[in-house]
Amino acid sequence: MIKLENVCKSFDDLDVLKDISLEINDNEIYGIIGQSGAGKSTLLRCINGLEDYQSGKIFVDDVLVSNKDKKSLHLLQKNMGMIFQNFNLLERLDVYDNVALPMKFWGMKTNTPEAKKKIEGLIRMVGLEDKMHARPRELSGGQKQRVAIARALVLDPKILLCDEATSALDPAITRGILTLLQQIHKDMGITIIVVTHQMEVVKQICEKVAFIKEGRVVAIGKPEELFIHPNKDIKSFLHEDSDLLPDDGVNIQLFFTDESADEPIISNMARKLNIDFSISWAKLEDFRSHIYGSLVITVNEEDREKVLEYLDSVKVLWEVLN
């Protein structure tokens, strides 16, 4: 659906995107994550043509995204709905007219029976049928974002771009918005790209994620793979360290994903090897209703090799920590 090849973007002397290459599949929920200022939002704005880029190529549905071809870009943008952190609703319009706004922009009539059915259907879908004629000032932050989602879908886009769409919301409301996005993805088969610095967002809905640091992609993969067994850049982003681990013995970190997550590996190992060890640190997290995680066990030096051999035999990923 979307392909970026060696994309570079700068503002004057500041390089914001540096040789970005990635692919996003049709009907995928794809996350772009990183610290504030990493270049995530700029990347999203390059994908939908709101920002131009200096070099490289971006293709959406095999069409080159370029400001040099305004007509093609305009048609592409019609197929890309976008929601923002600050909602971008017009205060002078009620919910119905805010949702209808893209149709007016494209010269479509919004008072026909077909248009009314569509607009009202979207407002019902986001759970705001009782707020049909309320003004934005009468809505909560979560309700405003639901209006923005309905508005982004009114032109039947193939792609929904979410730029820090939950950053201004509290955790409970964020979960509701993410559940709504998952339902939209399921019902409409739409490709969703989520730019965020919130781990909870990525864990709940994203099937694949690109981690960006200082304008470069430093990791791509499934969220559970990247964040359960993080590289040094992601570990720094997560603020994870092992300073509190015991100094005595050997600290071994085990990583549980996919099949190994449901197996009683630790208790089986203790029985089979007949050894004692302690669990010094553990983390379990919910990734799209699957529990994955890692833990650190501390074993005696004399038991080190047989423990590592056992972990290899049951195909558990491990790392000896310094």
Secondary structure, 3 states (H helix, E strand, C coil): CEEEEEEEEEECCEEEEEEEEEEECCCCEEEEECCCCCCHHHHHHHHCCCCCCCEEEEEECCEECCCCCHHHHHHHHHCEEEEECCCCCCCCCCHHHHHHHHHHHCCCCCCCHHHHHHHHHHHHHCCCHHHCCCCHHHCCHHHHHHHHHHHHHCCCCCEEEEECCCCCCCHHHHHHHHHHHHHHHHHHCCEEEEEECCHHHHHHHCCEEEEEECCEEEEEECHHHHHHCCCHHHHHHHCCCCCCCCCCCEEEEEEECHHHHHCCHHHHHHHHHCCCCEEEEEEEEEECCEEEEEEEEEECHHHHHHHHHHHHHCCCEEEEEC
